[in-house]
Amino acid sequence: MAVNTTTDWTDPIACPFCGEKLASPGAGFVDHIDDSPDCNTEFDHWRKNVGGDLAGEWSG
Ligand SMILES: [Zn+2]
């Protein structure tokens, strides 16, 4: 589903899990994992791993 255009993204973002290009870094990624259960699962694992280091304020 690659969309190859001459559009010059100032900050090209790709899904870190499957490498698919995203329309935008924030909402585009959310839309992408919404459409890609595999990436959604990977993101969930990633977030848990990261969260483990940043859990200070989230405890309880
Ligand atoms: Zn992906």
N, CA, C, O and the ligand as a Tripos MOL2 file, in Angstrom:
@<TRIPOS>MOLECULE
protein
  241   239    61     0     0
PROTEIN
NO_CHARGES

@<TRIPOS>ATOM
      1 N           0.8150   -1.2060    0.0000 N.3       1 MET1
      2 CA          0.0000    0.0000    0.0000 C.3       1 MET1
      3 C           0.8510    1.2600    0.0000 C.2       1 MET1
      4 O           0.3960    2.3080    0.4570 O.2       1 MET1
      5 N           2.0330    1.1800   -0.4850 N.am      2 ALA2
      6 CA          2.9070    2.3530   -0.4550 C.3       2 ALA2
      7 C           2.3620    3.4380   -1.3690 C.2       2 ALA2
      8 O           1.9290    3.1770   -2.4920 O.2       2 ALA2
      9 N           2.3950    4.6350   -0.8670 N.am      3 VAL3
     10 CA          1.9610    5.7650   -1.6660 C.3       3 VAL3
     11 C           3.1980    6.5750   -2.0170 C.2       3 VAL3
     12 O           3.7240    7.3360   -1.2050 O.2       3 VAL3
     13 N           3.6370    6.3920   -3.2290 N.am      4 ASN4
     14 CA          4.8500    7.0960   -3.6350 C.3       4 ASN4
     15 C           4.4950    8.3420   -4.4100 C.2       4 ASN4
     16 O           4.0640    8.2850   -5.5620 O.2       4 ASN4
     17 N           4.6810    9.4380   -3.7680 N.am      5 THR5
     18 CA          4.4380   10.7120   -4.4280 C.3       5 THR5
     19 C           5.6960   11.5430   -4.2960 C.2       5 THR5
     20 O           6.6800   11.1240   -3.6860 O.2       5 THR5
     21 N           5.6460   12.7050   -4.8680 N.am      6 THR6
     22 CA          6.7930   13.6030   -4.7230 C.3       6 THR6
     23 C           6.6370   14.4880   -3.4920 C.2       6 THR6
     24 O           7.4400   15.3880   -3.2470 O.2       6 THR6
     25 N           5.5910   14.2140   -2.7300 N.am      7 THR7
     26 CA          5.3890   14.9970   -1.5150 C.3       7 THR7
     27 C           6.6350   14.9470   -0.6530 C.2       7 THR7
     28 O           7.1670   13.8770   -0.3610 O.2       7 THR7
     29 N           7.0790   16.0950   -0.2620 N.am      8 ASP8
     30 CA          8.3130   16.1700    0.5080 C.3       8 ASP8
     31 C           7.9920   16.3590    1.9800 C.2       8 ASP8
     32 O           7.9240   17.4840    2.4750 O.2       8 ASP8
     33 N           7.7970   15.2500    2.6710 N.am      9 TRP9
     34 CA          7.5340   15.3350    4.1030 C.3       9 TRP9
     35 C           8.7440   15.9480    4.7910 C.2       9 TRP9
     36 O           9.8760   15.5170    4.5720 O.2       9 TRP9
     37 N           8.5080   16.9320    5.6060 N.am     10 THR10
     38 CA          9.6250   17.5500    6.3160 C.3      10 THR10
     39 C          10.1780   16.5950    7.3590 C.2      10 THR10
     40 O          11.3590   16.6470    7.7040 O.2      10 THR10
     41 N           9.3200   15.7320    7.8520 N.am     11 ASP11
     42 CA          9.7560   14.8080    8.8870 C.3      11 ASP11
     43 C           9.1330   13.4460    8.6180 C.2      11 ASP11
     44 O           8.1360   13.0770    9.2370 O.2      11 ASP11
     45 N           9.7230   12.7060    7.6960 N.am     12 PRO12
     46 CA          9.1530   11.4080    7.3110 C.3      12 PRO12
     47 C           9.0840   10.4740    8.5050 C.2      12 PRO12
     48 O          10.0680   10.2800    9.2190 O.2      12 PRO12
     49 N           7.9350    9.9140    8.7060 N.am     13 ILE13
     50 CA          7.7410    9.0060    9.8300 C.3      13 ILE13
     51 C           7.3320    7.6500    9.2800 C.2      13 ILE13
     52 O           6.4840    7.5510    8.3930 O.2      13 ILE13
     53 N           7.9310    6.6400    9.8070 N.am     14 ALA14
     54 CA          7.5560    5.2880    9.4190 C.3      14 ALA14
     55 C           7.2540    4.4840   10.6690 C.2      14 ALA14
     56 O           7.8400    4.7080   11.7290 O.2      14 ALA14
     57 N           6.3390    3.5540   10.5280 N.am     15 CYS15
     58 CA          6.0250    2.6670   11.6440 C.3      15 CYS15
     59 C           7.2840    1.9110   12.0530 C.2      15 CYS15
     60 O           7.9080    1.2630   11.2130 O.2      15 CYS15
     61 N           7.6660    1.9800   13.3160 N.am     16 PRO16
     62 CA          8.8850    1.2960   13.7590 C.3      16 PRO16
     63 C           8.7400   -0.2090   13.7430 C.2      16 PRO16
     64 O           9.7350   -0.9200   13.8850 O.2      16 PRO16
     65 N           7.5490   -0.7100   13.5750 N.am     17 PHE17
     66 CA          7.3090   -2.1490   13.6550 C.3      17 PHE17
     67 C           7.2570   -2.8030   12.2790 C.2      17 PHE17
     68 O           7.7830   -3.9020   12.1010 O.2      17 PHE17
     69 N           6.6380   -2.1500   11.3130 N.am     18 CYS18
     70 CA          6.5450   -2.7550    9.9850 C.3      18 CYS18
     71 C           7.2010   -1.8910    8.9200 C.2      18 CYS18
     72 O           7.3760   -2.3280    7.7820 O.2      18 CYS18
     73 N           7.5660   -0.6610    9.2840 N.am     19 GLY19
     74 CA          8.2760    0.1930    8.3480 C.3      19 GLY19
     75 C           7.3770    0.9580    7.4020 C.2      19 GLY19
     76 O           7.8570    1.6960    6.5420 O.2      19 GLY19
     77 N           6.0880    0.7870    7.5530 N.am     20 GLU20
     78 CA          5.1710    1.4930    6.6630 C.3      20 GLU20
     79 C           5.1910    2.9830    6.9550 C.2      20 GLU20
     80 O           5.2340    3.4080    8.1090 O.2      20 GLU20
     81 N           5.1590    3.7610    5.8900 N.am     21 LYS21
     82 CA          5.2000    5.2000    6.0820 C.3      21 LYS21
     83 C           3.8670    5.7030    6.6240 C.2      21 LYS21
     84 O           2.7970    5.2190    6.2560 O.2      21 LYS21
     85 N           3.9680    6.6720    7.4940 N.am     22 LEU22
     86 CA          2.7850    7.2230    8.1300 C.3      22 LEU22
     87 C           2.5170    8.6230    7.6140 C.2      22 LEU22
     88 O           3.4360    9.3630    7.2640 O.2      22 LEU22
     89 N           1.2480    8.9690    7.5750 N.am     23 ALA23
     90 CA          0.8670   10.2750    7.0570 C.3      23 ALA23
     91 C           1.3270   11.3780    7.9910 C.2      23 ALA23
     92 O           1.6560   12.4790    7.5500 O.2      23 ALA23
     93 N           1.3490   11.0840    9.2680 N.am     24 SER24
     94 CA          1.7810   12.0730   10.2390 C.3      24 SER24
     95 C           2.3060   11.3480   11.4690 C.2      24 SER24
     96 O           1.9210   10.2070   11.7270 O.2      24 SER24
     97 N           3.1800   11.9940   12.2300 N.am     25 PRO25
     98 CA          3.8490   11.3140   13.3410 C.3      25 PRO25
     99 C           2.9190   10.9420   14.4810 C.2      25 PRO25
    100 O           3.1550    9.9410   15.1570 O.2      25 PRO25
    101 N           1.8810   11.7090   14.7130 N.am     26 GLY26
    102 CA          1.0150   11.4420   15.8500 C.3      26 GLY26
    103 C          -0.2320   10.6860   15.4510 C.2      26 GLY26
    104 O          -0.3320    9.4760   15.6520 O.2      26 GLY26
    105 N          -1.1810   11.4090   14.8850 N.am     27 ALA27
    106 CA         -2.4590   10.8010   14.5160 C.3      27 ALA27
    107 C          -2.2700    9.7160   13.4710 C.2      27 ALA27
    108 O          -2.9910    8.7190   13.4750 O.2      27 ALA27
    109 N          -1.3070    9.9000   12.5760 N.am     28 GLY28
    110 CA         -1.0610    8.9060   11.5400 C.3      28 GLY28
    111 C          -0.6710    7.5710   12.1350 C.2      28 GLY28
    112 O          -1.0770    6.5200   11.6390 O.2      28 GLY28
    113 N           0.1050    7.6090   13.1820 N.am     29 PHE29
    114 CA          0.5280    6.3640   13.8200 C.3      29 PHE29
    115 C          -0.6450    5.6980   14.5250 C.2      29 PHE29
    116 O          -0.8040    4.4790   14.4700 O.2      29 PHE29
    117 N          -1.4550    6.5000   15.1800 N.am     30 VAL30
    118 CA         -2.6350    5.9600   15.8600 C.3      30 VAL30
    119 C          -3.5580    5.2850   14.8450 C.2      30 VAL30
    120 O          -4.0750    4.1930   15.0780 O.2      30 VAL30
    121 N          -3.7520    5.9700   13.7070 N.am     31 ASP31
    122 CA         -4.5860    5.3810   12.6620 C.3      31 ASP31
    123 C          -3.9770    4.0810   12.1630 C.2      31 ASP31
    124 O          -4.6780    3.1020   11.9100 O.2      31 ASP31
    125 N          -2.6500    4.0940   12.0250 N.am     32 HIS32
    126 CA         -1.9590    2.9280   11.4840 C.3      32 HIS32
    127 C          -2.1060    1.7160   12.3970 C.2      32 HIS32
    128 O          -2.4620    0.6340   11.9290 O.2      32 HIS32
    129 N          -1.8420    1.8760   13.6650 N.am     33 ILE33
    130 CA         -1.9530    0.7210   14.5640 C.3      33 ILE33
    131 C          -3.4040    0.2950   14.7140 C.2      33 ILE33
    132 O          -3.7000   -0.8550   15.0390 O.2      33 ILE33
    133 N          -4.3110    1.2500   14.4690 N.am     34 ASP34
    134 CA         -5.7220    0.8980   14.4780 C.3      34 ASP34
    135 C          -6.0400   -0.0500   13.3280 C.2      34 ASP34
    136 O          -6.8870   -0.9360   13.4490 O.2      34 ASP34
    137 N          -5.3490    0.1500   12.2190 N.am     35 ASP35
    138 CA         -5.5730   -0.6810   11.0400 C.3      35 ASP35
    139 C          -4.6980   -1.9330   11.0330 C.2      35 ASP35
    140 O          -4.9490   -2.8650   10.2690 O.2      35 ASP35
    141 N          -3.6850   -1.9530   11.8710 N.am     36 SER36
    142 CA         -2.7290   -3.0540   11.8550 C.3      36 SER36
    143 C          -2.6500   -3.7030   13.2280 C.2      36 SER36
    144 O          -1.8660   -3.2780   14.0760 O.2      36 SER36
    145 N          -3.4600   -4.7310   13.4470 N.am     37 PRO37
    146 CA         -3.4740   -5.4000   14.7540 C.3      37 PRO37
    147 C          -2.0870   -5.8560   15.1990 C.2      37 PRO37
    148 O          -1.7620   -5.7960   16.3840 O.2      37 PRO37
    149 N          -1.2750   -6.3110   14.2520 N.am     38 ASP38
    150 CA          0.0690   -6.7630   14.6170 C.3      38 ASP38
    151 C           0.8890   -5.6190   15.1920 C.2      38 ASP38
    152 O           1.5560   -5.7690   16.2150 O.2      38 ASP38
    153 N           0.8310   -4.4830   14.5240 N.am     39 CYS39
    154 CA          1.5810   -3.3280   14.9930 C.3      39 CYS39
    155 C           0.9900   -2.8250   16.3080 C.2      39 CYS39
    156 O           1.7110   -2.3560   17.1880 O.2      39 CYS39
    157 N          -0.3130   -2.9300   16.4230 N.am     40 ASN40
    158 CA         -0.9690   -2.5180   17.6500 C.3      40 ASN40
    159 C          -0.4460   -3.3440   18.8210 C.2      40 ASN40
    160 O          -0.1730   -2.8140   19.8980 O.2      40 ASN40
    161 N          -0.3120   -4.6420   18.5940 N.am     41 THR41
    162 CA          0.1950   -5.5250   19.6420 C.3      41 THR41
    163 C           1.6370   -5.1830   19.9880 C.2      41 THR41
    164 O           2.0150   -5.1140   21.1570 O.2      41 THR41
    165 N           2.4400   -4.9700   18.9380 N.am     42 GLU42
    166 CA          3.8330   -4.6210   19.1590 C.3      42 GLU42
    167 C           3.9480   -3.3110   19.9300 C.2      42 GLU42
    168 O           4.7710   -3.1690   20.8350 O.2      42 GLU42
    169 N           3.1050   -2.3630   19.5480 N.am     43 PHE43
    170 CA          3.1200   -1.0610   20.2130 C.3      43 PHE43
    171 C           2.7410   -1.2090   21.6740 C.2      43 PHE43
    172 O           3.3040   -0.5450   22.5440 O.2      43 PHE43
    173 N           1.7930   -2.0730   21.9320 N.am     44 ASP44
    174 CA          1.3620   -2.3040   23.3020 C.3      44 ASP44
    175 C           2.5170   -2.8470   24.1330 C.2      44 ASP44
    176 O           2.7420   -2.4050   25.2590 O.2      44 ASP44
    177 N           3.2440   -3.8030   23.5750 N.am     45 HIS45
    178 CA          4.3970   -4.3600   24.2780 C.3      45 HIS45
    179 C           5.4540   -3.2940   24.4900 C.2      45 HIS45
    180 O           6.0360   -3.1720   25.5680 O.2      45 HIS45
    181 N           5.6890   -2.5230   23.4340 N.am     46 TRP46
    182 CA          6.7080   -1.4720   23.5130 C.3      46 TRP46
    183 C           6.3480   -0.4730   24.6000 C.2      46 TRP46
    184 O           7.1860   -0.0670   25.4050 O.2      46 TRP46
    185 N           5.0830   -0.0910   24.6000 N.am     47 ARG47
    186 CA          4.6490    0.9170   25.5650 C.3      47 ARG47
    187 C           4.7860    0.3950   26.9860 C.2      47 ARG47
    188 O           5.1270    1.1440   27.9010 O.2      47 ARG47
    189 N           4.5200   -0.8830   27.1640 N.am     48 LYS48
    190 CA          4.6760   -1.4580   28.4930 C.3      48 LYS48
    191 C           6.1400   -1.4540   28.9150 C.2      48 LYS48
    192 O           6.4730   -1.1780   30.0670 O.2      48 LYS48
    193 N           7.0140   -1.7700   27.9450 N.am     49 ASN49
    194 CA          8.4410   -1.7700   28.2560 C.3      49 ASN49
    195 C           8.9180   -0.3830   28.6280 C.2      49 ASN49
    196 O           9.6350   -0.2030   29.6120 O.2      49 ASN49
    197 N           8.5140    0.5950   27.8360 N.am     50 VAL50
    198 CA          8.9090    1.9730   28.1180 C.3      50 VAL50
    199 C           8.2820    2.4230   29.4330 C.2      50 VAL50
    200 O           8.9240    3.0660   30.2630 O.2      50 VAL50
    201 N           7.0180    2.0680   29.5970 N.am     51 GLY51
    202 CA          6.3060    2.4570   30.7980 C.3      51 GLY51
    203 C           6.9940    1.9710   32.0600 C.2      51 GLY51
    204 O           6.9250    2.6160   33.1060 O.2      51 GLY51
    205 N           7.6570    0.8260   31.9540 N.am     52 GLY52
    206 CA          8.3470    0.2850   33.1090 C.3      52 GLY52
    207 C           9.4150    1.2270   33.6260 C.2      52 GLY52
    208 O           9.6930    1.2730   34.8250 O.2      52 GLY52
    209 N          10.0120    1.9770   32.7130 N.am     53 ASP53
    210 CA         11.0520    2.9190   33.1080 C.3      53 ASP53
    211 C          10.4810    4.2520   33.5690 C.2      53 ASP53
    212 O          11.1490    5.0210   34.2610 O.2      53 ASP53
    213 N           9.2630    4.5110   33.1850 N.am     54 LEU54
    214 CA          8.6730    5.8110   33.4680 C.3      54 LEU54
    215 C           7.4760    5.6920   34.4010 C.2      54 LEU54
    216 O           6.6360    6.5890   34.4730 O.2      54 LEU54
    217 N           7.4120    4.5870   35.1030 N.am     55 ALA55
    218 CA          6.1990    4.2680   35.8520 C.3      55 ALA55
    219 C           6.0680    5.0600   37.1410 C.2      55 ALA55
    220 O           5.0650    4.9390   37.8450 O.2      55 ALA55
    221 N           7.0600    5.8610   37.4530 N.am     56 GLY56
    222 CA          7.0560    6.5720   38.7270 C.3      56 GLY56
    223 C           5.7310    7.2390   39.0450 C.2      56 GLY56
    224 O           5.1640    7.0400   40.1190 O.2      56 GLY56
    225 N           5.2510    8.0240   38.1120 N.am     57 GLU57
    226 CA          4.0440    8.7960   38.3950 C.3      57 GLU57
    227 C           2.7750    8.0020   38.1160 C.2      57 GLU57
    228 O           1.6680    8.4770   38.3670 O.2      57 GLU57
    229 N           2.9440    6.7900   37.5950 N.am     58 TRP58
    230 CA          1.7720    6.0100   37.2110 C.3      58 TRP58
    231 C           1.4790    4.9120   38.2300 C.2      58 TRP58
    232 O           0.5220    4.1540   38.0750 O.2      58 TRP58
    233 N           2.2930    4.8320   39.2570 N.am     59 SER59
    234 CA          2.0920    3.7390   40.1970 C.3      59 SER59
    235 C           0.7770    3.9050   40.9520 C.2      59 SER59
    236 O           0.2800    5.0180   41.1250 O.2      59 SER59
    237 N           0.2350    2.8000   41.3900 N.am     60 GLY60
    238 CA         -0.9790    2.8720   42.1900 C.3      60 GLY60
    239 C          -2.1680    2.5880   41.4140 C.2      60 GLY60
    240 O          -3.2760    2.6100   41.9520 O.2      60 GLY60
    241 ZN          3.1590   -0.8920   11.3090 Zn       61 ZN61
@<TRIPOS>BOND
     1     1     2 1
     2     2     3 1
     3     3     4 2
     4     3     5 am
     5     5     6 1
     6     6     7 1
     7     7     8 2
     8     7     9 am
     9     9    10 1
    10    10    11 1
    11    11    12 2
    12    11    13 am
    13    13    14 1
    14    14    15 1
    15    15    16 2
    16    15    17 am
    17    17    18 1
    18    18    19 1
    19    19    20 2
    20    19    21 am
    21    21    22 1
    22    22    23 1
    23    23    24 2
    24    23    25 am
    25    25    26 1
    26    26    27 1
    27    27    28 2
    28    27    29 am
    29    29    30 1
    30    30    31 1
    31    31    32 2
    32    31    33 am
    33    33    34 1
    34    34    35 1
    35    35    36 2
    36    35    37 am
    37    37    38 1
    38    38    39 1
    39    39    40 2
    40    39    41 am
    41    41    42 1
    42    42    43 1
    43    43    44 2
    44    43    45 am
    45    45    46 1
    46    46    47 1
    47    47    48 2
    48    47    49 am
    49    49    50 1
    50    50    51 1
    51    51    52 2
    52    51    53 am
    53    53    54 1
    54    54    55 1
    55    55    56 2
    56    55    57 am
    57    57    58 1
    58    58    59 1
    59    59    60 2
    60    59    61 am
    61    61    62 1
    62    62    63 1
    63    63    64 2
    64    63    65 am
    65    65    66 1
    66    66    67 1
    67    67    68 2
    68    67    69 am
    69    69    70 1
    70    70    71 1
    71    71    72 2
    72    71    73 am
    73    73    74 1
    74    74    75 1
    75    75    76 2
    76    75    77 am
    77    77    78 1
    78    78    79 1
    79    79    80 2
    80    79    81 am
    81    81    82 1
    82    82    83 1
    83    83    84 2
    84    83    85 am
    85    85    86 1
    86    86    87 1
    87    87    88 2
    88    87    89 am
    89    89    90 1
    90    90    91 1
    91    91    92 2
    92    91    93 am
    93    93    94 1
    94    94    95 1
    95    95    96 2
    96    95    97 am
    97    97    98 1
    98    98    99 1
    99    99   100 2
   100    99   101 am
   101   101   102 1
   102   102   103 1
   103   103   104 2
   104   103   105 am
   105   105   106 1
   106   106   107 1
   107   107   108 2
   108   107   109 am
   109   109   110 1
   110   110   111 1
   111   111   112 2
   112   111   113 am
   113   113   114 1
   114   114   115 1
   115   115   116 2
   116   115   117 am
   117   117   118 1
   118   118   119 1
   119   119   120 2
   120   119   121 am
   121   121   122 1
   122   122   123 1
   123   123   124 2
   124   123   125 am
   125   125   126 1
   126   126   127 1
   127   127   128 2
   128   127   129 am
   129   129   130 1
   130   130   131 1
   131   131   132 2
   132   131   133 am
   133   133   134 1
   134   134   135 1
   135   135   136 2
   136   135   137 am
   137   137   138 1
   138   138   139 1
   139   139   140 2
   140   139   141 am
   141   141   142 1
   142   142   143 1
   143   143   144 2
   144   143   145 am
   145   145   146 1
   146   146   147 1
   147   147   148 2
   148   147   149 am
   149   149   150 1
   150   150   151 1
   151   151   152 2
   152   151   153 am
   153   153   154 1
   154   154   155 1
   155   155   156 2
   156   155   157 am
   157   157   158 1
   158   158   159 1
   159   159   160 2
   160   159   161 am
   161   161   162 1
   162   162   163 1
   163   163   164 2
   164   163   165 am
   165   165   166 1
   166   166   167 1
   167   167   168 2
   168   167   169 am
   169   169   170 1
   170   170   171 1
   171   171   172 2
   172   171   173 am
   173   173   174 1
   174   174   175 1
   175   175   176 2
   176   175   177 am
   177   177   178 1
   178   178   179 1
   179   179   180 2
   180   179   181 am
   181   181   182 1
   182   182   183 1
   183   183   184 2
   184   183   185 am
   185   185   186 1
   186   186   187 1
   187   187   188 2
   188   187   189 am
   189   189   190 1
   190   190   191 1
   191   191   192 2
   192   191   193 am
   193   193   194 1
   194   194   195 1
   195   195   196 2
   196   195   197 am
   197   197   198 1
   198   198   199 1
   199   199   200 2
   200   199   201 am
   201   201   202 1
   202   202   203 1
   203   203   204 2
   204   203   205 am
   205   205   206 1
   206   206   207 1
   207   207   208 2
   208   207   209 am
   209   209   210 1
   210   210   211 1
   211   211   212 2
   212   211   213 am
   213   213   214 1
   214   214   215 1
   215   215   216 2
   216   215   217 am
   217   217   218 1
   218   218   219 1
   219   219   220 2
   220   219   221 am
   221   221   222 1
   222   222   223 1
   223   223   224 2
   224   223   225 am
   225   225   226 1
   226   226   227 1
   227   227   228 2
   228   227   229 am
   229   229   230 1
   230   230   231 1
   231   231   232 2
   232   231   233 am
   233   233   234 1
   234   234   235 1
   235   235   236 2
   236   235   237 am
   237   237   238 1
   238   238   239 1
   239   239   240 2
@<TRIPOS>SUBSTRUCTURE
     1 MET1         2 RESIDUE 1 A MET
     2 ALA2         6 RESIDUE 1 A ALA
     3 VAL3        10 RESIDUE 1 A VAL
     4 ASN4        14 RESIDUE 1 A ASN
     5 THR5        18 RESIDUE 1 A THR
     6 THR6        22 RESIDUE 1 A THR
     7 THR7        26 RESIDUE 1 A THR
     8 ASP8        30 RESIDUE 1 A ASP
     9 TRP9        34 RESIDUE 1 A TRP
    10 THR10       38 RESIDUE 1 A THR
    11 ASP11       42 RESIDUE 1 A ASP
    12 PRO12       46 RESIDUE 1 A PRO
    13 ILE13       50 RESIDUE 1 A ILE
    14 ALA14       54 RESIDUE 1 A ALA
    15 CYS15       58 RESIDUE 1 A CYS
    16 PRO16       62 RESIDUE 1 A PRO
    17 PHE17       66 RESIDUE 1 A PHE
    18 CYS18       70 RESIDUE 1 A CYS
    19 GLY19       74 RESIDUE 1 A GLY
    20 GLU20       78 RESIDUE 1 A GLU
    21 LYS21       82 RESIDUE 1 A LYS
    22 LEU22       86 RESIDUE 1 A LEU
    23 ALA23       90 RESIDUE 1 A ALA
    24 SER24       94 RESIDUE 1 A SER
    25 PRO25       98 RESIDUE 1 A PRO
    26 GLY26      102 RESIDUE 1 A GLY
    27 ALA27      106 RESIDUE 1 A ALA
    28 GLY28      110 RESIDUE 1 A GLY
    29 PHE29      114 RESIDUE 1 A PHE
    30 VAL30      118 RESIDUE 1 A VAL
    31 ASP31      122 RESIDUE 1 A ASP
    32 HIS32      126 RESIDUE 1 A HIS
    33 ILE33      130 RESIDUE 1 A ILE
    34 ASP34      134 RESIDUE 1 A ASP
    35 ASP35      138 RESIDUE 1 A ASP
    36 SER36      142 RESIDUE 1 A SER
    37 PRO37      146 RESIDUE 1 A PRO
    38 ASP38      150 RESIDUE 1 A ASP
    39 CYS39      154 RESIDUE 1 A CYS
    40 ASN40      158 RESIDUE 1 A ASN
    41 THR41      162 RESIDUE 1 A THR
    42 GLU42      166 RESIDUE 1 A GLU
    43 PHE43      170 RESIDUE 1 A PHE
    44 ASP44      174 RESIDUE 1 A ASP
    45 HIS45      178 RESIDUE 1 A HIS
    46 TRP46      182 RESIDUE 1 A TRP
    47 ARG47      186 RESIDUE 1 A ARG
    48 LYS48      190 RESIDUE 1 A LYS
    49 ASN49      194 RESIDUE 1 A ASN
    50 VAL50      198 RESIDUE 1 A VAL
    51 GLY51      202 RESIDUE 1 A GLY
    52 GLY52      206 RESIDUE 1 A GLY
    53 ASP53      210 RESIDUE 1 A ASP
    54 LEU54      214 RESIDUE 1 A LEU
    55 ALA55      218 RESIDUE 1 A ALA
    56 GLY56      222 RESIDUE 1 A GLY
    57 GLU57      226 RESIDUE 1 A GLU
    58 TRP58      230 RESIDUE 1 A TRP
    59 SER59      234 RESIDUE 1 A SER
    60 GLY60      238 RESIDUE 1 A GLY
    61 ZN61       241 GROUP 0 **** ****
